Amino acid sequence: MSQRHRTSQLDKLRVTTSPLQHQITAEVLTGMKVNTVCLESDCPNVGSCFSKGLVSFLILGPVCTRSCAFCAVTMGRPSLPDPAEPFRMAAAARRLNLTRVVITSVTRDDLVDGGAGYFAQTVHMLKSGGIKQTEVLVPDFQGKESSLRTLLEAEPDAFAHNVETVPRLYPAVRRGADYLRSLRLIEKAAELSRNLPVKSGMMLGIGEAESEVMSVMKDLRLAGCDMLTLGQYLRPSGRHIPVVEYLGAGKFEEYRLMGVALGFKQVWSGALVRSSMAH
């Protein structure tokens, strides 16, 4: 299959419909000024998720302090965090009758705690508003254990931090991030909350070798990660790092089986799998 044909297929998967629930979800989020990673990151699943009433909240504003070469989120100098944001998210969750919510954020290197306090406050607000399950997908907090502890004290129901790619590609793909720092954060989260599900994710198709993917899987298992997402990288625009390879369904299944063999409790592997989805 040619790369042009694969691109065409994936572009078709991006097409979204607008059934009633999708429209209601979008209108509530817009009306309540609630940011989502679904829209800010140009997620290909936004139509499907919104149609089912599934939402991944994006806290701490829509502007990131880092400039990862794969990410569609706006990079720049963010505004001060909005203290009313957790209240709006809890209100939006009630309006949409959500029972499970994923909370993620831009990276906020300008904040002393990296935004951990806002994560904790948002978890508390959602839980007090009746949300039964909260999953946090966090930045690296610059490796600060104090920030991690602040977040975990809020008792989210699942913890996630993405390594995103293999170590060799970090300088080109994840400027400002550090592979070992991310591994240590995952390891510390598993150590501090032994019964907490710990999750990470990778994008594939940006030049990684199979042996490198396997090595990252092994590192994650040793760090205490027990759930893994593997998805196809889709280039948001011509300004972002190009796609090197579009993986077929068979290859994604191979990687899933590798992860299962290594001991991951759950492995979600497929072209449109995203770590921010409510699995």
Residue pairs with C-beta under 8 A, 6 or more apart in sequence:
1 248
3 243
3 246
6 246
7 243
7 246
10 44
10 232
10 234
10 246
10 271
13 44
13 271
13 272
14 44
14 234
15 47
16 22
16 46
16 47
16 48
16 50
17 47
17 51
18 47
19 51
21 50
21 51
21 52
21 53
22 47
22 50
22 51
24 96
25 50
25 51
25 53
25 55
25 96
26 50
28 34
28 92
28 95
28 96
29 36
29 39
29 55
29 92
32 88
32 91
32 92
32 95
33 88
34 57
34 88
34 89
34 92
35 57
35 58
35 59
35 61
35 62
36 55
36 56
36 57
36 58
37 43
37 56
37 57
37 58
37 73
37 102
37 104
37 276
38 45
38 46
38 49
38 50
38 55
38 56
38 276
39 46
40 58
40 62
40 72
40 73
40 74
41 71
41 72
41 73
41 236
41 276
42 72
42 236
43 49
43 274
43 276
44 234
44 272
44 274
45 272
45 274
45 277
49 55
49 56
49 277
49 278
53 96
53 97
53 98
54 98
54 277
54 278
55 92
55 93
55 96
55 98
55 101
55 102
56 101
56 102
56 103
56 104
56 137
56 276
56 277
56 278
57 89
57 92
57 101
57 102
57 103
57 104
57 122
58 104
58 105
58 106
59 85
59 86
59 89
59 103
59 104
59 105
59 115
59 118
59 119
59 122
60 78
60 81
60 85
60 105
60 106
60 108
60 111
60 115
60 118
61 78
61 79
61 81
61 82
61 106
62 73
62 74
62 106
63 73
63 74
63 75
63 76
63 77
63 78
63 79
63 106
64 71
64 73
64 74
64 75
64 76
64 78
64 106
64 107
64 108
65 75
65 77
65 78
65 106
65 107
65 108
65 109
65 110
65 176
66 75
66 107
66 109
66 175
66 176
66 177
67 75
67 175
67 176
68 164
68 173
68 174
68 175
68 176
68 177
69 172
69 173
69 174
69 175
69 240
69 241
70 164
70 165
70 173
70 203
70 206
70 233
70 235
70 236
70 240
70 241
71 236
71 240
72 236
72 237
72 240
73 106
77 110
78 106
78 108
78 110
81 108
81 111
81 115
81 118
85 118
85 122
86 118
86 121
86 122
86 124
86 125
86 126
87 125
89 103
89 122
89 125
89 126
90 122
90 125
90 126
90 128
90 129
90 131
91 129
93 101
93 126
93 129
93 131
94 129
94 130
98 131
99 131
99 132
99 133
100 131
100 132
100 133
100 134
100 135
100 278
101 126
101 131
101 133
101 134
101 135
101 278
102 135
102 136
102 137
102 276
102 277
102 278
103 119
103 122
103 123
103 126
103 134
103 135
103 136
103 137
103 156
104 136
104 137
104 138
104 276
105 115
105 118
105 119
105 138
105 139
106 139
107 114
107 139
107 140
107 176
108 114
108 115
108 139
109 142
109 176
113 141
113 144
113 146
113 147
113 150
114 139
114 140
114 141
114 142
114 144
114 147
115 139
115 141
116 138
116 141
116 144
116 147
116 148
116 150
116 151
117 150
119 136
119 138
119 150
119 151
119 154
120 150
120 151
120 153
120 154
121 154
123 134
123 136
123 151
123 154
123 155
123 156
124 154
126 134
127 134
127 155
133 157
133 158
134 156
134 157
134 158
135 156
135 157
135 158
135 159
135 160
135 199
135 278
136 151
136 156
136 158
136 159
136 160
137 160
137 161
137 162
137 199
137 275
137 276
138 151
138 159
138 160
138 161
138 185
139 161
140 161
140 177
140 178
140 181
140 182
140 185
141 147
141 148
141 151
141 185
142 181
143 178
143 181
143 184
143 185
145 188
148 185
148 188
148 189
148 192
149 192
151 159
152 159
152 189
152 192
152 193
152 196
156 196
157 196
157 197
158 196
158 197
158 198
158 199
158 227
159 189
159 193
159 196
159 197
159 198
159 199
160 198
160 199
160 200
160 201
160 227
160 275
161 182
161 185
161 186
161 189
161 200
162 182
162 200
162 201
162 202
162 275
163 179
163 182
163 183
163 186
163 200
163 201
163 202
163 216
163 220
164 173
164 174
164 177
164 201
164 202
164 203
165 173
165 174
165 202
165 203
165 206
165 208
166 202
166 208
166 209
166 212
166 213
166 215
166 216
167 179
167 212
167 216
168 208
168 212
169 206
169 207
169 208
170 177
170 178
170 179
172 241
173 206
173 241
183 219
183 220
183 223
184 223
186 198
186 200
186 220
186 223
186 224
186 225
187 223
187 224
189 196
189 198
189 224
190 196
190 198
190 223
190 224
190 225
190 226
191 224
197 226
197 227
197 265
198 224
198 225
198 226
198 227
199 225
199 226
199 227
199 228
199 229
199 275
200 220
200 225
200 227
200 228
200 229
200 275
201 228
201 229
201 230
201 231
201 274
201 275
202 213
202 216
202 228
202 229
202 230
202 231
203 231
203 232
203 233
204 213
204 230
204 231
204 232
204 233
204 245
204 247
204 252
204 255
205 232
205 233
205 243
205 244
205 245
205 246
205 247
206 233
206 241
206 243
206 244
207 244
207 245
213 255
213 258
214 258
217 228
217 258
217 259
217 262
217 264
218 262
220 228
221 262
221 263
221 264
225 264
226 263
226 264
226 265
226 266
227 264
227 265
227 266
227 267
228 259
228 264
228 266
228 267
228 268
228 269
229 267
229 268
229 269
229 273
229 274
229 275
229 277
229 279
230 252
230 255
230 256
230 259
230 267
230 268
230 269
230 270
230 273
231 269
231 270
231 271
231 272
231 273
231 274
231 275
232 246
232 247
232 252
232 270
232 271
232 272
233 243
234 243
235 241
235 242
235 243
246 271
247 271
249 270
249 271
252 269
252 270
252 271
252 273
253 269
255 267
255 269
256 267
256 268
256 269
259 267
259 269
260 267
266 279
268 277
268 279
